[in-house]
Amino acid sequence: VRSTGNTLPQDITCLAADRMLIFASYDNVLHALARNKEVVHTYEGHKARIHLLQPFGDHIISVDVDNVLIVWNIQSEEEYLQLDFDKATFTVSAILHPSTYLNKILLGSEQGTLQLWNIRSNKLLYSFPGWGLAVTTLAQAPAVDVVAVGLVSGHIIVHNIKFDETLMKFQQDWGPITAISFRTADGHPIMAAGSPVGHIALWDLEEKKLMCQMQDAHSTAIAGMSFVPGEPLLITNGADNALRVWIFDGPGGAGRVLRNRMGHSAPPTKIRYHGLNGEQILSAGQDGTLQSFSTVHEKFNKSLGRGSINKKKSKKKGLKLDTMALPPITAFASEVAHQSDWDGIIACHQGYITCTTWNYQKTSMGAHKLRPEEFSKHKPIDIHATAVDITSCGNFAVIGLSTGQVDVYNMQSGIHRGQYGKDKAHEGAVRGLAVDGLNQLVITAGSEGLIKFWKFKTKDLVYCTELSSSPSGILLHRDSGILGIAFDDFTISVLDIETRKIVRTFSGHHGRINDMTFSPDGRWLITSSMDCSIKTWDLPSGCLIDSFLVDSAAVSLTMSPTGDFLASAHVDDLGIYLWSNRALYSLVSLRPLPADYEPSLVALPSTCPMQDVDASGDEERYDEMIEYVSPAQLGEQLVTLSLLPESRWKNLLNLNIIKKKNKPRDPPKVPKSAPFFIPTLPGLIPRYIPPEEENDAQSKVVNLGVLAQKSDFYIRLEEALSTNEYKAPLDLLKSLGPSNIEIELRSLAPEGGGSMEVMLSFLRMIEMMLNKKYNFELAQAYLALFLKLHLKILSSEPNLLEELSKLSMQLEETWIHLRALFNQSLCVLTYMKSALL
């Protein structure tokens, strides 16, 4: 696919193209799309559904089911001409512009007659009597004046419209002709014709005979076909949701499939992500096929085929007469472990007791068909498989039956490895089963309302719990050991398989719960119901955090293992839709929805840019949330640490040892030519010394006042003595490294150029830090270094000693409180480690 156009409001019913634009119609509206993408013209005027389109130079011709033909001017979007035909005499069923016929179109009718019209002059030029049978399609032959007319009887008439003469006549046995195409420009005069049953007939026009048949080219009617000009390639499409390119390069003239793009021909019933990379989605459809769709690119899509009782017999009989085909898959499970060694997918079929294995690597059905030995010779009508699971190692498959029996099989050999319970695991039908991540437990749910836990290896019953009502299905999140249980009364419960207790119960759906899926981290449970809603439940808080409605109910859900997409399949819809997880890309409010919240209807995902009112309203709801920024201190009574790295304060007492370790072994070598440095003033902010004016008479007296210059930290401490505001000196100290902190604290003493008042101011700063209980570890480190540096001075000064005694009491009081909290936490932690829960 080179590009995808924007989505139109309804399903496209008619399609045509010229060299510049693509024309698509739905109901009675016609659109023209440029560059395969945006709508550039809209033509409104038809009262009924458009069913025929014919580009015609600067015009486009459309015909509706009420038999009205309108010629539109493409650029001005105006009607150039309108023709109304009488349904009783001429119901337009096919339209063609014959090559070289200027301004003329050929119309075929359900009555069998043909008419040649001049559109410019609005004249009927000629009426062909026809062959008494309805015309279904018209095609231009490579020769001028010659057209092929397909009839409802299966006849193809190759007719010369200039002389009104029939040149050739062919007939196929498969019903009306649905499409005709001619192979041109490569020397093979061949005509291909499509049929309602999916067969293609190839006719040799030179020898006037059937050359070969391509049976079951599509499983439904051939909707359209076209030979690529100058190439032996035929492109076909059908109602089976498939587009195929056939190449004619083999003997016998028949084509083989060169390329294939296909989806399900009937709506998918179950979808599941395959593997851990989130790039493949396995999908089982009502058409009986199992397919793999890639979320990366369509070229990685592949079909694993249809389920079949006997593949060899099925191939001989063909698709139409295939009595060996298995019914659609209702449930399946897959694992990537050992998928290259043996089959990695197990599936159960609607109303069928036998479960099939599938091989993802070989893209085909697997080697084994698993069913209990007592039913190996006969197939019971009233017993069928209801639930399957495969172990995380890929070695074993567990299968539950409608009788309540649960069996284990080996995936590699297909051998039966035992069953749970003496005769059966449950009295009622098995509604769901799951194997935990380590193959320790098998959890089964029965329709009688019981959940049972079994030892996987010994098959012993470990635990049984009764539910509030009958479960309709279960889903296990293996990593976290959380089991989601959906009930027939439309409620959902979440069970912890460790404690074996119901930990959450959700209610809010008003219809049968179709499917459930967990987010990869196990925090969200997403559910879909027949009430057309999709809800997201937050398990830690136990709240509904998202809910929206879709047009048709989602029958199956699956979330990507990487958490980026949610995939959904819907009732009567062939597509699989991907929803992007907004929480990955932006801040999303996860607050619980109010009790009276009315979910809005959301359009299904498409390639069209979102311009819905609902979507914009949704954005506003999320924008209400303001990002929470944690304050510097949560409470004044709480001891709060700073956010500084440990390297800034932890080694303040060991700076001497660090300096000794970092001392170079060899003395520094003086460079040959020392670089020039501009002298700077001491301080935190480097300032250059202005160049002094050269005086002839230089003084030889040294000014010692320059040496004793006060630092910014010193000045701030002095100011704080009068203002009692210690935030500024503390912020300065926090911005310094360990060595600079030591220098600043040394310079506070009188012998370093300081004073007793500044030392007192420093101790008051520490007192303020301990009072407010923030930057707690910094206060300890700074005080310890201060005591280490100035112990002698402090012991001889009564003012400083008095301040220190206050600090000592404060420190002791805070530490006793902290120590009690630490001991309490350690006791709880030790108990949790050692106690048997």
N, C-alpha and C positions, 0 to 999 in steps of 0.2 A: 504494500500500500504506500504510494508516494505521498498522498495527502488525504486528509479527511475534511469534508465540508461541515459547515455549521448545521446543527440539527434544525429541521423544519418542525412546525407544531404537530403534525400528524404523520402517519405512515405514508411514504411515497408510493403512489399507485402507477405512475407512468413516468418514463425517463427517455430523453433524447438529447443529442448533442450535435453542434456544428463545430466549425474550426475554432471558434472563440468562446462560446458559452455552453453551459450545460443547462438543460431545461428539465425541471422536475415539477410534477403536479401532485396535489393531494386534494381529494374531494373535488371542489369546483374552482380551485385556485391554482394558477400556474406561476412558477417562479423561474427566473434566470439567474444562474450562479456564475460568477467569474472566478477564475483561478481555482476552480474546484471548491471554493470556500464560501465567500460571502454572497448574499443575495443582492443583486444589483437592479433587477426589474421584477415587478409583480403585475400580473395580468388578471384582472377581475372582471367578469362579465357573464360567465357561464352560470346557469341555474342548476345544473346537475353535474355529476361526477365526470371528470375528463377521463377518457379511456384510450384515445389515440393522439399521438403527436407527430408532426412532420416539419423539421426545419426546412426553410425555403428561401435561401438567400438572405435578404434583409428582413424577412418575415418568418413567422412561426405559425403553423396551422394546428389547431386543436379541435378535437371532436368529442362531444360529451354523449352520455348514454341517452339523452333526450333527442339525439339525432340533429344537433345543431353544430354546424361547422363555422369556426371563426378564424379569420386570417388577421394576425396581429402584426403591427409594426414593432420590431424588436426595440428600437431606440426610444421612440416616443410613447410606447405602451398603449397606443390607440388602436381601435378596431379599424382594419382596412376594408374588410368585407365580412358579411355574415350570411350563411346559407342555411335555410331550414328545409330538411328533407321530410317527406311523408313516411312515417314508419311502416305503413301498410305496403307501400310500393318499393321503397329503397331505404333500408336501414344500413347505415354505413358501418362496415365491420373491418375494413382494411384500407390503408392509404399508402400511396407511393408516388414519388416524383420520378418519372422515367428520365433516364439520362438523355441529354441533348434536347429535351422537349421544353422549350423556353416558356415559362409562365404556366406550365400545365401540370395537373395532378391527375392521377388515376385512382378512382375510388371503387372498392369492392363492397358488395352488400350481402346481407343474410338471405336475400331472395335469389342470389346467384348471378345477378346482372352486374356489369361493370360500367362506369361512366368516366369519360375523359373530359375534364373541365379546363377552361382557360381562366385562371384566377384574375388576371389583370382586367380582362374585358367582361368577366362574370358571365361566360357563355358555356353551355354544354356543347362540346364539339362532336362527341360521338358516344353512342350507347352500345355496349357489347351485350349480346343476348345471354351469354354465359352458358352454364352447363346444368342449370336447374338445381344446383346444390350451393349451399351457403359458402361464401368465400371466407376463409379464416386468416390467410396471410398473403401478402404480395412481396415479391423480391425481384430486383433488377438483375438480369443475366449479364454476363460479360459482353455479349453482343448487343449492338444498338437495336432498338425497336423490340427487343425480346424481353418478356417478363415471365416469371414463374408464379403460377396461381395455385395456392394451397386450398383444398376444399375440405368440407366437414366429413366427407366420406372416406378420406385418406388418399384421394387422387391428387396428383400434381400435374398441372397442365403447363407446358412450356409453350407460350403463345406469342405470336408476332402481332403486336397491336397496330402496326402500320397498315398491314393488309388483312387484319382480323383472321389470321390463320393459325391453327394449332400445329405446332411442329412436333411435339412429343407428348406422350401421356404415360404417367407411371402411377402405380398404386401401392400403398403400404397397408399392412394388415392390422395396424395397432390403433386405429381410430383417426380422428382429425389431424391435419397437419398443423403443428403449433409454431414452427419456425423453419425457414429455408435460408441457405447460404451457398454461394458458389465459390469454388476454389479458383483463384485467378492468378495469372502471370507466372506460373511455374510449370506450364506445359501439361497440366493434368486437368482436363475438362470434367470436373466432378461436382455434383450437387449433393448437398447434405440436407436431410429433412428430419425434423424432430417430431416426437410423438407424445401423447399424454401419459404414457406409461414409463417414460424415461429412456426408450430405445432411440437410437439414431440410425437411419438408413443412408448409405452412400451409393449414389447412382453414377454410372459411367455414361456421359452424354454422347460420346462418340459411338459406342456400341449399343447405346440405348437399352441398358440392362442394369440390374442391381449388382453392384460390385461387392459389397459386404455389409454386414450389420454390426453395430456396436451396441450390444444389449446391456441394459442396466447402467448406461452412462450416468444417469441420475436415478435416484430411488423414487422421484416424483416426475411430473410433467416437465418437458424441456420448455423453459420460458423464453429463452433467446439463444441464438447462436450466430457466430460470425467468424468467417475465415480471415486471417490476417493477410492483407494484400501482399502478394509476392513471396509469401512464406507458407510452408506446409503445416500451418498451425491453425487449430480450430478452438475458439473460446466458447464455452457453453455455461449456462447457469440454469438453475431450476428452483422449484419451491422447497427443495430439501436443504436450502441454506448453504449451497455449495457453488463454488466457481472453479471451473476446471479448464486447463489448457491441454489440448491433445496434440501430439506430434505424429505426423504420418511419415515414418522413416523405415518401416518394416515391410516384409513381404506380405502380399495379400491385400494391401491397401487399408487395413484397419489401423486405427490410431491407438496410441498408448498415452497414459496420463503423464504429462511432462511436469506440470505444476498444479497444485491443489490448494484452495483456501476453503475451509468448510467449518461450520459450527454444528450445533444440534439441529436436526430437522423437527424435533419436538422439544417442548420446554424441559430444561434440566430440573432434576428432582433433588439432587444432593451435590454439594460442592465442598471441597476440602483442599487446603493448601498442602502441597507435597514437598517434603524436604524442609530444610532450615533456612534457606536463602531467600524465601519469600518470592520466588520467581515463577513457580508453576502452580496452577490450580487444576486439580483433578475434578472432572464434572461428569456425573452420570445423568443421562436424559431419558425421557419417556420413549425415545426412539430405540432404546436398547443398547446404545453405544456408550463407551467410556472414553472421554477425551481429555487431553491435557492442553490447557491454555496458558500461554506465557504472558506475564505482566510486563515484559521487556519489549518484545517485538513479535509480530504475528508469524514471522518465519520459523519461530521455535515451537509453534503449535503442532500437535500431532494427535492422531486418533488411534486409540488402542483397539478399535473395531467393535463389532457387535458380539454379544454373548451367544454362544452356540453349543448345543448338546454334542454335536459331532461336526467338527470343522470341515472335514473332507467331504462329507455328504452335502453340507451347506454350499460349498463351492461348486459342486456339480449341479445342484438344483438352481443356483442363482438366487438373487434377492427376493424376487416376486413369489417363487414357489417354495420358499424356505420354511419347511415345517420344523426344522431343527433349531430355529431361533429361540433364545431364552427370553423370558419377559424382562421388563426394565429393572435396573438395579435400584433397590430401595435404600440400602445402607452399605457403606464400604469403609475400610480402614487401610492406611498405607504407612510404610516405614521405609526409609532409605538405607538403613543398615542391611547389608548383604543383598541389596537389590541387584547388584551385578553378578551375584552367585546363583540366586534362585528368585522365585517370584516374591514380590514385596507388597502385593495388594490382595486383599481378600474382600469379596463382595457377596451380598445375598440378594436374591431376586424376588420380585413380587409374587406371592403365592407359591413359591417353589422351595422345596426342602434342600436342594443341593446348593452349596455355596461354591463359587468359582474363584480361582486365583488368576491374577493378571501379572504380566511382566512389563514393567515400565521401560526397561532398557530395550527389550525386543519389540515394544509397542504392539503386544498381542495378548491373547488369552494365555493363561499359564498352563502348566502341565497337569494340575490336579483338580479334581472335582470332589469336594469334601461333603460327605453326608454319613449319618450313622450306618453301621454295617447291617442292621436289621432291615434297612430300606434299600439295600443294594440291588435287589432283584425287582422290587415293585416300588412305585412312587405313590405315596398316600396323597389323597386330594386335600384333606382337611389339615394337614400338618405342613408348616413352612418355617423357614429360618426368619427370625425377626431382628436379630442384633448380632453384630460381629465386632471384634477388636483384634489387633495384632500387637504382640509384645514389642517393646522398644528395641530389643535386640534383633527383631525380624525373624526369630526362629519358630514361634508358635502363633497359631490362630485360635481364638476362643469364639465359639459359635453358640448362640442361644436360639431355641426353637419355640414355637407357639405352644408346645405341650409343657413347657417349663424345664426342658432338658438343656443342659449346658455341657458342651464337649470341647476338648482340646485336641488340636491336630498339629503335626509337625509340618511346617511350610516347605521344607526341603524335600521330604519324602512323601508327604501326604498321609502319613500313618496316624491312626487314631491313638491318642496318648491318654485317654481316660475321660471321665465325666465327673461333675460335681454333684454330690448327694448320692444316695443309694440308687434310687430309680431316676429321680429328677431333682433339680435344684429348687424349683418353685411349683406351687400348686397351680398357679395361673400362667399365662404366657410371659415369656421374658421380654420386658419392655426396654431393657438397656443393660449393657455390661461394659466393664472397663478393667484394664490391668494396670497396676501402678508402675512407676518408672523403674523399679528394681526387681520386678517379677516376684514380689513377695505376696501380694494380695490380688485376688480377683473379686471385684464388687459386682453383684448382679441385682437387678430390680425386677420384681414380678408384679403382674397386674393385680394380685391379691393385696398389694400394699405393703410388701416387705422388702427391705434392703438387706442383703446378706453379704458377709465378708468371708472369703474362703482363702485358705493357704494355697498358693498357686501350685506348689510342688506336691504336697501330700494330699490335696483335695479335701482337707478337713474344714468343717464349718468353724469359724473363729467367733463370729458375732452376728447377731440378727436384731434388727430394729424395725419397729412398725411405724409406718408413715401415716400422716393425717388423712390421706386419700390415695387413690391409685395413681402411680407415676406414669407419665406418657413417654418419658425419655430421660437419660442421664448423660452427663458429660464430665470427664475428669481432666483437671489441669495437673498433669503429672509432676511438674516441677515443684508446685506448692502443696500438693496433696489436698486440693479443694475439689469437691464433687458438687456439680450443679444438678439439681433434680427439678424437672418440669412435671406438673401435676395435671390431671384431667380437669380440675376445677380452676385452671388458668393461673394458679399461683406458682411461685418458684421458691425452692429452698436451697440453701448452700450448706453442705455437710463437710466437716473437717475429718478426714479419714484417720488422723492420728488420735484425736479424742473421741471420734465416732459420735459426735453430737452435732445437731443442727445449730449453726452459728448465725445464720441470716435467713429471713423469710421475706419475700417480696410479693406484693400483689398490686395489680394495676392494669393487667391485660384483660380484655373483654372477649377473647376468642382463643381457640386452641393454639397452644404454643408450638410453632413449627420447628424452630431450631434455636440453639444457643451456641455462643462462642466466647472464650476467655481472651482477654488481652495477654500478650506474651508474659508480662510481669505478674499476671494473676490478680490485678487490682480491679479490673472491670469485668463485668459479665454483661454481654450484649445479647438481647433476645428479640426474636421476631414472632409475630402472632398473626392469626387470621383476621384480627381487627385492623390490619394494614399498618400497624405501628411497629417501629423499631426503637427499643429502649436500651439505655445504658445505665447499669446499676454500679455504684461505687461500693465495693465490698468492705474496705476499712471503715467507712462512715455509715454504711448500710442505707445509702440514699440514692434516689433516682436523680442522675445528673444530666441526662439528655433524653429527649423523646421527640420523635417526628413521625409524620404519616407519609405513606407513599400511595400511589394510585392503585397498585395491585400488591397483594400481600406477599411478603418475602417467604418463600418456602424453605430456603436454606441460607445460612450465614457462615462465613469463615473469616477469621482475622489473620493477617500475615504474621509469621513468626518474628518479623522485624518490626512489627507494630505500625507500619506506614499506611496500610490499606485495610479496609473492610470490604469483602466481596459479598455480593448478595445475588440470589436467583429468585425470580418472581413468578407468580401464577400466570400461565398463558403467555410467557415471554421467553424468547429464545436466547436472550443475551445474559451475560454475567456482568454485573455492574460493580465498579470499584469506587469506594468512598474514601477520600483522603482523610487521614487523622490530623485534624487541625491542631491538636495539642503538641505535635512534633514541631510545628513551624511558628507558632505564636502563643502568646499568653492566653490561656483559656480558663474562664471561671469554672471551677468544679464545685460550686455551691449547690446545695440541693434545690431542686425545682419546687416552687410552691404547690400546695395541695390543689389549688384551683387552676393550675397551669393547663392551658389548651395547646396541644401540639399543633404545629402548622404543617400544611401539606408541602412537601418538598419534591421538586421534579427529580426524576432519576438522572444520574450522572450522564453527561454527554460531552461531545467535543465543543459544544456551543458555549461561548463565554457567558457566565452567570450574570443575568440581569434581572433576576426575580425580586419582587418586593419582599417576599418572605426571607430571602437570603440576606437582604440588606437589614431587615428588622432583626434578624438573628445576630448580625454583626454588632448592632447597638447593644444587645443584651450582654454580649461578651465584653464590650468596651466599658461597661459599668465598673468592672473590677479594677481597683487600683493596686498596683504592685506593692506588696508589703516590704517595708525596709525596717530591719531590726534596729531599735535604738541602741545607743552606746551602753546604756545601763537599763536593764529591765525594771529594777526596783531599787530604791535607796538602801534597803536592808540586805540586798544580795551582794555577796562578794563577787566582783567582776574583774576579769583579767583584761589586759590590754591586747591589742591585735598585733603587737610588734613581734618580729621573729625572735627566736631564742638567742640567736647570735648577738643581739643587741644588749642583753642583760645577764645571760646565764654565766658567762665567764668573766664577769667584772672582778671577782676575787682572785682569779688565776691569771691575770694579765702578765705578771712577772714570769711565770712558768712558760706561757705561750711565747713571750718575747725571746726567752732563752732558747726555746725549741726552734724558733724562726730565725735565730741569729745566723748569718752566713758563716760558713767554715773558713773561707778565704776572705781577707780584707777586700773591700770594694776597690776595683782598679779605676784610677783616675783616667778619664778619656784624654786622648791626645789634644783635642781642641774642645774645651768645655763649651757647651751651648750657652747662648745668651738668654737669661731669664729676666723678665720685667719684675721688679720688686713689688710686693703687695703688702697691704696693711693686714695685721692679724685680726681674725674674726671669722664668723660663720660665712658672711657674704664677702667674697674676695673683691678688694678694691685696690686699684693700682695707686702707687705713691706718685704724686705729681712731681715732675722733674724740678729740681731746685735751681734757682737762678745762680749762675756762677758769680761769686763775689771775689774780688781780688784779695781782700783781707779776710782770710778764713780763721774762725775762732778755734782754738785747740781745746776749749773746755767742753767736756762731754755732758750732754743733758740727760741725767738719769731718769727724768720723768717719763721719757718715751718708753723705757724698758718696763715700767710698771703700769702699762696701759690696761684699763679695765675692759673685760669682755662683755658682750651683750648679756650673757647669763647673769654675770655679777651685777650689772646695772639693773636688770629686771628684779633680782632678789632684793636689792636696796629699795627699789620703788615699792615692792610688796610689803615692806615693813610698815609703811604709812597707809597703803590702800587695803592691805590684807587680801589681795587677789593674787592667787598663785598659779593661775592657769597659764599665763604667758611664760614664766620661767620653766614650768613643767613641759610645755610644748616644745620649747627650745631644747631641753635636755633629751626629749624623746627623739628628736631629729638627729642627734649626734651618735657617732659610733662609740664602741667601748673605750678606745684609747682617748678620744676627745673628752668623754665623760670623766675619765680619771684625771685628766689635766685640769678640767674645770673644777672638780672637787678639791684637788690639791691647792689650787689658787685661792680657795676660800679662807685658808689659814693665814694668820698675820705674817708668817715668814714667807708666804707665797704672794704677798701683796694684798691680802684680804683683811678681814676684821672680824671681831667677835659678833658684831651685830649681824653681819651677813651669814655667819655660821648659824646664829639663832634663827634667822629668816629661813635657812635651808631646813632646819629641824621642824619649823612650823609648816613648811610645805609638805613634809612627810606626814605630819599630824593631820593636815587637811586631806591627804590622800587616804589615810587610814579611816578617817571619819566618814568620808563619802564612799568608801569601800570600792573604789574603782582603781584601775591600774595597780592591782594588789601586788602582783609579782614584781613590778617595777619599784614600788615603795620598799619592798624587802631588799632588793638588790642594791638600790641606791644607798639605803641606810647602812647595809652591811659594809659597803665600800667606804662610806664616810667614817664609820667607826674604826675601820682598819687603818685609815690614813691619819686620823686626828685623835687617837685614843688618849695620848698624853695631854693634849691641850684641853680636851673635854673633861678629864678627871680633875683638872686644876681650876676650872671655872665654875663657880656655884650657879650662875644663871643657866649655863648650858646643862649642868647636871640636873637641875630642876626640870628642865624641858625633857631631858632623856627619861627621867622617872615616869613622867606622864605617858611618854611613848611606850615605855615598857609595859605598863598596865594595859594600855590599849591593845598592844600586840597580843598579850597573853589572853585577853578576853576574846578577841576575834579568833585566835587559833584554837581555843578550847571548843568554841562553837563549830568551827570547821572540822576539827578532829572527830567530833561526835557524828557529824554527817558522813564523813569518810568511813568510819567504822560501821555505821548502819548500812551503807551501800555495799561494803565488802561482805558483811554477813549475809545479806540477801543474795548477792552474787554467788557466794560459796554454797548456799543452800540450793540455788537453782542448778548449780553444776552437779551436786552430789545427790540430791533428792530424786527418788523414783516417782515420776508422774504417772 
